[in-house]
Amino acid sequence: MRHRVAGRRLGRTSEHRLAMRRNLVASLFEHETISTTTEKAKEVKAFAEKLITLAKKGTLSARRRAITMLGNRDIISHEDGKALKKGTIVGKLFSELGPRYLDRPGGYTRIIRLALRRLGDNGQLVLLQLVGQEESVKKKTKSAAKKGSSRKAKKAEEVSKAEEVEEAIEVVEAEEVKEDNQQ
């Protein structure tokens, strides 16, 4: 029996789980959306939200705690065949993500289930995303609904949801193509 035992083992040692959690959250903060399995996403979600709450504080001690919990790897982009350093994960967390969610009391991430399954083990794939920039679109549709055009607002919401799903599918397909090219 697993009474009062928190967390999932995920078939890994404790060191491997810790490293996997750090890597997934760092990738989430870097790209703002990642594709992974349902179990991993549920496990990583709480860790990511705790780090964003630390970033909202913005103090030096909060920054140091985030570095010890997450590490401080570089964000590197490849342009013209050269690797360019664009900053660090903790820098982006405290300069962009923390201020973005100052007004939000929680719920910084979302899990979107995908119809696709992983080829090797048929694992259920999901998108783990940071909630954020699409809120301005929703506010516009809500204001339109208040003006009496509720059908138009509902249609706009359906279109935006359909676009989100299409974008998610494109991201997953691009990752699969990238994996195939690497092999």
Backbone as CSV, one residue per row, in Angstrom:
resi,resn,N_x,N_y,N_z,CA_x,CA_y,CA_z,C_x,C_y,C_z
1,MET,0.832,-1.183,0.000,0.000,0.000,0.000,0.877,1.247,0.000
2,ARG,0.397,2.284,-0.694,1.175,3.515,-0.829,0.505,4.653,-0.073
3,HIS,0.024,4.399,1.117,-0.635,5.448,1.875,0.342,6.574,2.171
4,ARG,-0.085,7.796,1.915,0.675,9.017,2.227,2.029,9.074,1.513
5,VAL,2.117,8.453,0.359,3.338,8.505,-0.441,3.043,9.371,-1.661
6,ALA,3.693,10.501,-1.755,3.422,11.444,-2.838,4.342,11.170,-4.022
7,GLY,3.898,11.529,-5.190,4.729,11.456,-6.381,4.648,10.114,-7.081
8,ARG,5.139,10.109,-8.295,5.169,8.899,-9.110,6.606,8.440,-9.273
9,ARG,6.814,7.159,-9.394,8.180,6.645,-9.573,8.611,6.717,-11.031
10,LEU,7.693,6.517,-11.938,7.950,6.599,-13.377,9.017,5.616,-13.838
11,GLY,9.240,4.557,-13.087,10.200,3.531,-13.488,11.634,4.018,-13.510
12,ARG,11.974,4.961,-12.658,13.309,5.552,-12.651,13.829,5.620,-11.225
13,THR,15.143,5.771,-11.113,15.729,5.996,-9.798,15.444,7.433,-9.374
14,SER,15.681,7.730,-8.112,15.367,9.070,-7.625,16.222,10.130,-8.307
15,GLU,17.496,9.819,-8.576,18.365,10.790,-9.252,17.888,11.028,-10.681
16,HIS,17.465,9.952,-11.345,16.984,10.077,-12.721,15.690,10.878,-12.772
17,ARG,14.801,10.642,-11.805,13.552,11.416,-11.740,13.824,12.891,-11.533
18,LEU,14.757,13.210,-10.645,15.095,14.602,-10.374,15.667,15.278,-11.620
19,ALA,16.581,14.593,-12.307,17.170,15.160,-13.518,16.131,15.325,-14.618
20,MET,15.244,14.337,-14.762,14.206,14.419,-15.786,13.262,15.575,-15.500
21,ARG,12.882,15.749,-14.231,11.989,16.838,-13.855,12.633,18.192,-14.143
22,ARG,13.906,18.349,-13.791,14.609,19.607,-14.067,14.684,19.881,-15.566
23,ASN,15.008,18.850,-16.345,15.136,19.034,-17.794,13.797,19.384,-18.439
24,LEU,12.724,18.717,-18.025,11.418,19.016,-18.606,10.959,20.427,-18.265
25,VAL,11.180,20.851,-17.021,10.753,22.199,-16.634,11.610,23.251,-17.330
26,ALA,12.913,22.992,-17.453,13.774,23.940,-18.168,13.336,24.065,-19.628
27,SER,12.990,22.950,-20.257,12.506,22.998,-21.636,11.161,23.713,-21.727
28,LEU,10.312,23.506,-20.729,9.019,24.196,-20.708,9.217,25.700,-20.619
29,PHE,10.119,26.154,-19.755,10.352,27.585,-19.615,11.028,28.160,-20.858
30,GLU,11.863,27.369,-21.509,12.556,27.861,-22.704,11.612,27.970,-23.895
31,HIS,10.820,26.930,-24.149,9.978,26.880,-25.344,8.518,27.246,-25.069
32,GLU,8.102,27.260,-23.814,6.758,27.587,-23.354,5.709,26.552,-23.738
33,THR,6.080,25.492,-24.420,5.218,24.352,-24.662,6.093,23.143,-24.973
34,ILE,5.736,21.995,-24.376,6.484,20.774,-24.645,5.497,19.636,-24.823
35,SER,5.929,18.596,-25.517,5.131,17.403,-25.710,5.759,16.285,-24.891
36,THR,4.941,15.627,-24.079,5.434,14.556,-23.220,4.280,13.621,-22.909
37,THR,4.504,12.646,-22.031,3.431,11.726,-21.657,2.581,12.337,-20.545
38,THR,1.416,11.784,-20.349,0.480,12.311,-19.358,1.072,12.262,-17.951
39,GLU,1.682,11.147,-17.594,2.205,10.963,-16.244,3.332,11.950,-15.956
40,LYS,4.244,12.100,-16.915,5.346,13.044,-16.729,4.828,14.472,-16.619
41,ALA,3.840,14.813,-17.446,3.294,16.175,-17.415,2.637,16.474,-16.073
42,LYS,1.898,15.519,-15.532,1.247,15.730,-14.241,2.279,15.882,-13.131
43,GLU,3.376,15.152,-13.227,4.415,15.220,-12.217,5.182,16.542,-12.296
44,VAL,5.410,17.032,-13.497,6.213,18.233,-13.712,5.413,19.507,-13.462
45,LYS,4.114,19.437,-13.623,3.268,20.620,-13.534,3.402,21.330,-12.181
46,ALA,3.356,20.576,-11.105,3.439,21.186,-9.772,4.803,21.845,-9.552
47,PHE,5.866,21.206,-10.023,7.210,21.756,-9.876,7.344,23.065,-10.646
48,ALA,6.809,23.106,-11.864,6.878,24.322,-12.682,6.102,25.458,-12.024
49,GLU,4.947,25.154,-11.464,4.138,26.201,-10.847,4.802,26.749,-9.586
50,LYS,5.492,25.899,-8.827,6.225,26.380,-7.656,7.341,27.327,-8.070
51,LEU,8.028,27.005,-9.163,9.108,27.874,-9.628,8.573,29.212,-10.132
52,ILE,7.429,29.213,-10.791,6.847,30.467,-11.267,6.408,31.320,-10.083
53,THR,5.885,30.678,-9.031,5.519,31.418,-7.825,6.746,32.054,-7.199
54,LEU,7.881,31.344,-7.201,9.140,31.933,-6.721,9.533,33.128,-7.577
55,ALA,9.357,33.000,-8.889,9.742,34.078,-9.805,8.869,35.308,-9.604
56,LYS,7.629,35.127,-9.168,6.759,36.270,-8.915,7.285,37.113,-7.763
57,LYS,7.958,36.470,-6.793,8.536,37.221,-5.675,9.663,38.106,-6.171
58,GLY,10.535,37.556,-7.006,11.587,38.347,-7.626,12.746,38.731,-6.732
59,THR,12.834,38.194,-5.534,13.921,38.564,-4.624,15.178,37.761,-4.941
60,LEU,16.279,38.200,-4.371,17.543,37.507,-4.576,17.494,36.101,-3.989
61,SER,16.900,35.963,-2.816,16.817,34.631,-2.210,15.926,33.709,-3.038
62,ALA,14.866,34.236,-3.632,14.009,33.431,-4.500,14.768,32.994,-5.740
63,ARG,15.583,33.886,-6.295,16.396,33.544,-7.467,17.397,32.440,-7.126
64,ARG,18.016,32.535,-5.951,18.981,31.510,-5.539,18.304,30.169,-5.304
65,ARG,17.100,30.191,-4.715,16.358,28.946,-4.519,15.983,28.320,-5.853
66,ALA,15.605,29.146,-6.820,15.251,28.629,-8.144,16.471,28.003,-8.819
67,ILE,17.639,28.617,-8.652,18.857,28.059,-9.249,19.184,26.716,-8.619
68,THR,19.027,26.585,-7.297,19.330,25.305,-6.668,18.314,24.232,-7.056
69,MET,17.053,24.619,-7.234,16.024,23.637,-7.587,16.085,23.239,-9.057
70,LEU,16.442,24.194,-9.915,16.325,23.985,-11.356,17.664,23.884,-12.068
71,GLY,18.678,24.558,-11.570,19.908,24.694,-12.339,19.792,25.958,-13.173
72,ASN,20.858,26.333,-13.834,20.825,27.584,-14.586,21.472,27.385,-15.943
73,ARG,20.855,26.551,-16.761,21.455,26.288,-18.065,21.182,27.435,-19.028
74,ASP,22.012,27.501,-20.061,21.921,28.569,-21.053,20.825,28.280,-22.072
75,ILE,20.263,29.348,-22.620,19.349,29.244,-23.755,20.168,29.556,-24.990
76,ILE,20.260,28.581,-25.881,21.108,28.727,-27.064,20.240,28.601,-28.310
77,SER,20.426,29.537,-29.249,19.745,29.447,-30.540,20.803,29.357,-31.627
78,HIS,20.452,28.643,-32.676,21.382,28.446,-33.785,20.966,29.350,-34.943
79,GLU,21.812,30.311,-35.274,21.552,31.225,-36.374,22.789,31.281,-37.263
80,ASP,22.589,31.132,-38.547,23.667,31.159,-39.537,24.749,30.139,-39.222
81,GLY,24.350,28.977,-38.706,25.304,27.921,-38.409,26.129,28.149,-37.157
82,LYS,25.830,29.184,-36.403,26.570,29.464,-35.181,25.617,29.415,-33.988
83,ALA,26.144,28.932,-32.878,25.356,28.877,-31.653,25.488,30.203,-30.913
84,LEU,24.345,30.832,-30.633,24.330,32.106,-29.923,23.640,31.945,-28.578
85,LYS,24.256,32.454,-27.529,23.666,32.402,-26.196,22.677,33.556,-26.056
86,LYS,21.426,33.225,-25.727,20.394,34.246,-25.585,20.063,34.555,-24.133
87,GLY,20.680,33.870,-23.202,20.413,34.094,-21.788,20.388,32.772,-21.051
88,THR,19.765,32.789,-19.872,19.648,31.578,-19.082,18.190,31.299,-18.759
89,ILE,17.923,30.081,-18.322,16.566,29.680,-17.986,16.047,30.492,-16.796
90,VAL,16.870,30.621,-15.759,16.434,31.366,-14.571,16.268,32.848,-14.914
91,GLY,17.110,33.372,-15.792,16.955,34.757,-16.224,15.627,34.977,-16.913
92,LYS,15.245,34.064,-17.799,13.962,34.187,-18.487,12.811,34.015,-17.497
93,LEU,12.973,33.087,-16.565,11.935,32.845,-15.570,11.647,34.103,-14.754
94,PHE,12.701,34.796,-14.327,12.510,35.959,-13.465,12.237,37.244,-14.241
95,SER,12.710,37.344,-15.481,12.503,38.592,-16.221,11.229,38.581,-17.067
96,GLU,10.831,37.418,-17.596,9.651,37.363,-18.462,8.458,36.672,-17.811
97,LEU,8.680,35.459,-17.307,7.554,34.658,-16.834,6.998,35.146,-15.504
98,GLY,7.864,35.524,-14.575,7.393,36.017,-13.281,6.506,37.245,-13.413
99,PRO,6.961,38.295,-14.126,6.106,39.476,-14.305,4.824,39.198,-15.104
100,ARG,4.860,38.206,-15.998,3.673,37.890,-16.798,2.527,37.406,-15.917
101,TYR,2.856,36.694,-14.835,1.832,36.083,-13.997,1.630,36.796,-12.662
102,LEU,2.022,38.052,-12.543,1.861,38.768,-11.274,0.407,38.870,-10.833
103,ASP,-0.505,39.060,-11.773,-1.915,39.223,-11.438,-2.640,37.896,-11.270
104,ARG,-1.995,36.810,-11.628,-2.639,35.500,-11.628,-2.313,34.760,-10.327
105,PRO,-3.314,34.274,-9.600,-3.049,33.619,-8.310,-2.548,32.179,-8.419
106,GLY,-2.596,31.587,-9.572,-2.135,30.203,-9.739,-2.590,29.680,-11.085
107,GLY,-2.320,28.425,-11.357,-2.751,27.825,-12.612,-1.990,28.379,-13.792
108,TYR,-0.662,28.289,-13.743,0.173,28.871,-14.788,0.382,27.930,-15.962
109,THR,0.034,26.657,-15.798,0.250,25.677,-16.857,-1.060,24.979,-17.188
110,ARG,-1.083,24.350,-18.353,-2.235,23.555,-18.741,-1.754,22.316,-19.473
111,ILE,-2.555,21.263,-19.405,-2.251,20.014,-20.091,-3.326,19.790,-21.140
112,ILE,-2.904,19.654,-22.387,-3.823,19.408,-23.502,-3.538,18.010,-24.032
113,ARG,-4.539,17.147,-23.979,-4.359,15.789,-24.466,-4.365,15.784,-25.990
114,LEU,-3.465,14.974,-26.560,-3.382,14.849,-28.007,-3.946,13.504,-28.439
115,ALA,-4.443,13.451,-29.652,-4.959,12.196,-30.176,-3.821,11.264,-30.575
116,LEU,-2.631,11.816,-30.753,-1.479,11.017,-31.168,-0.951,10.188,-30.015
117,ARG,-0.415,9.030,-30.360,0.243,8.183,-29.381,1.664,7.924,-29.848
118,ARG,2.554,7.694,-28.903,3.953,7.466,-29.224,4.098,6.128,-29.926
119,LEU,4.963,6.074,-30.936,5.091,4.872,-31.749,5.693,3.697,-30.976
120,GLY,6.693,3.930,-30.167,7.396,2.822,-29.534,6.559,2.053,-28.536
121,ASP,5.899,2.752,-27.617,5.169,2.069,-26.546,3.703,2.457,-26.481
122,ASN,3.212,3.191,-27.459,1.813,3.614,-27.533,1.421,4.475,-26.338
123,GLY,2.369,5.251,-25.819,2.092,6.116,-24.681,1.233,7.301,-25.077
124,GLN,0.349,7.712,-24.177,-0.543,8.856,-24.419,0.275,10.147,-24.390
125,LEU,0.231,10.921,-25.473,0.966,12.173,-25.547,0.069,13.351,-25.178
126,VAL,0.678,14.326,-24.521,-0.015,15.559,-24.153,0.907,16.736,-24.430
127,LEU,0.312,17.908,-24.496,1.080,19.142,-24.555,1.008,19.791,-23.187
128,LEU,2.156,20.149,-22.654,2.221,20.906,-21.412,2.599,22.324,-21.805
129,GLN,1.713,23.281,-21.533,1.910,24.658,-21.976,1.846,25.621,-20.811
130,LEU,2.505,26.748,-21.001,2.340,27.861,-20.081,1.143,28.674,-20.550
131,VAL,0.259,28.999,-19.634,-0.906,29.816,-19.951,-0.424,31.247,-20.061
132,GLY,-0.978,32.007,-21.000,-0.489,33.370,-21.050,-1.031,34.222,-22.151
133,GLN,-0.356,34.295,-23.251,-0.584,35.327,-24.242,-1.919,35.208,-24.947
134,GLU,-2.534,34.048,-24.974,-3.817,33.928,-25.634,-4.961,34.450,-24.789
135,GLU,-4.681,34.922,-23.582,-5.731,35.487,-22.732,-6.288,36.779,-23.310
136,SER,-5.474,37.560,-24.005,-5.966,38.803,-24.583,-7.029,38.523,-25.642
137,VAL,-6.891,37.420,-26.380,-7.889,37.040,-27.374,-9.192,36.668,-26.681
138,LYS,-9.091,35.920,-25.573,-10.295,35.523,-24.854,-11.011,36.728,-24.261
139,LYS,-10.266,37.720,-23.783,-10.889,38.920,-23.227,-11.666,39.664,-24.297
140,LYS,-11.134,39.703,-25.518,-11.838,40.368,-26.607,-13.143,39.654,-26.919
141,THR,-13.110,38.312,-26.932,-14.334,37.573,-27.234,-15.347,37.729,-26.113
142,LYS,-14.902,37.817,-24.860,-15.830,38.017,-23.756,-16.479,39.398,-23.830
143,SER,-15.713,40.416,-24.213,-16.293,41.751,-24.334,-17.291,41.783,-25.483
144,ALA,-17.033,41.028,-26.541,-17.985,40.955,-27.644,-19.258,40.244,-27.189
145,ALA,-19.114,39.265,-26.309,-20.291,38.540,-25.812,-21.161,39.455,-24.957
146,LYS,-20.551,40.346,-24.224,-21.312,41.262,-23.392,-22.112,42.252,-24.226
147,LYS,-21.642,42.541,-25.422,-22.325,43.508,-26.274,-23.542,42.905,-26.971
148,GLY,-23.780,41.598,-26.803,-24.975,41.003,-27.383,-24.691,40.054,-28.529
149,SER,-23.480,39.932,-28.957,-23.173,39.030,-30.067,-22.604,37.728,-29.506
150,SER,-23.419,37.006,-28.745,-22.947,35.788,-28.087,-22.627,34.699,-29.100
151,ARG,-23.361,34.631,-30.198,-23.056,33.613,-31.207,-21.689,33.858,-31.820
152,LYS,-21.383,35.111,-32.081,-20.075,35.435,-32.650,-18.955,35.105,-31.666
153,ALA,-19.188,35.375,-30.395,-18.174,35.088,-29.371,-17.928,33.590,-29.262
154,LYS,-19.008,32.799,-29.265,-18.856,31.341,-29.194,-18.112,30.811,-30.412
155,LYS,-18.448,31.349,-31.567,-17.787,30.912,-32.788,-16.309,31.276,-32.753
156,ALA,-15.976,32.466,-32.255,-14.579,32.882,-32.144,-13.815,31.988,-31.176
157,GLU,-14.449,31.596,-30.064,-13.804,30.699,-29.110,-13.554,29.340,-29.741
158,GLU,-14.533,28.824,-30.492,-14.359,27.531,-31.155,-13.226,27.595,-32.166
159,VAL,-13.142,28.688,-32.903,-12.072,28.850,-33.884,-10.714,28.914,-33.195
160,SER,-10.641,29.656,-32.082,-9.357,29.757,-31.375,-8.946,28.411,-30.792
161,LYS,-9.901,27.625,-30.280,-9.585,26.290,-29.768,-9.110,25.381,-30.890
162,ALA,-9.761,25.456,-32.031,-9.356,24.635,-33.173,-7.948,25.013,-33.632
163,GLU,-7.645,26.310,-33.626,-6.307,26.753,-34.010,-5.261,26.251,-33.020
164,GLU,-5.585,26.259,-31.724,-4.655,25.749,-30.716,-4.361,24.272,-30.941
165,VAL,-5.394,23.488,-31.243,-5.205,22.060,-31.475,-4.350,21.838,-32.721
166,GLU,-4.612,22.607,-33.787,-3.821,22.479,-35.005,-2.356,22.824,-34.749
167,GLU,-2.108,23.876,-33.974,-0.737,24.252,-33.644,-0.061,23.157,-32.829
168,ALA,-0.802,22.560,-31.905,-0.248,21.481,-31.078,0.130,20.285,-31.939
169,ILE,-0.715,19.958,-32.883,-0.420,18.832,-33.776,0.804,19.131,-34.623
170,GLU,0.925,20.367,-35.104,2.093,20.745,-35.903,3.373,20.643,-35.088
171,VAL,3.318,21.034,-33.816,4.493,20.950,-32.950,4.923,19.504,-32.776
172,VAL,3.954,18.624,-32.526,4.272,17.212,-32.322,4.828,16.603,-33.596
173,GLU,4.223,16.927,-34.741,4.717,16.396,-36.011,6.132,16.887,-36.295
174,ALA,6.411,18.142,-35.982,7.757,18.670,-36.188,8.766,17.946,-35.308
175,GLU,8.384,17.640,-34.069,9.283,16.913,-33.172,9.532,15.499,-33.687
176,GLU,8.487,14.848,-34.224,8.656,13.502,-34.763,9.586,13.514,-35.973
177,VAL,9.434,14.510,-36.832,10.314,14.627,-37.997,11.750,14.851,-37.559
178,LYS,11.932,15.692,-36.539,13.265,15.957,-36.023,13.897,14.685,-35.461
179,GLU,13.091,13.881,-34.723,13.607,12.633,-34.162,13.966,11.663,-35.276
180,ASP,13.125,11.586,-36.330,13.419,10.701,-37.443,14.700,11.123,-38.157
181,ASN,14.921,12.426,-38.300,16.129,12.909,-38.973,17.376,12.631,-38.149
182,GLN,17.231,12.639,-36.820,18.391,12.367,-35.969,18.782,10.905,-36.028
183,GLN,17.809,10.030,-36.242,18.108,8.592,-36.290,18.608,8.272,-37.652
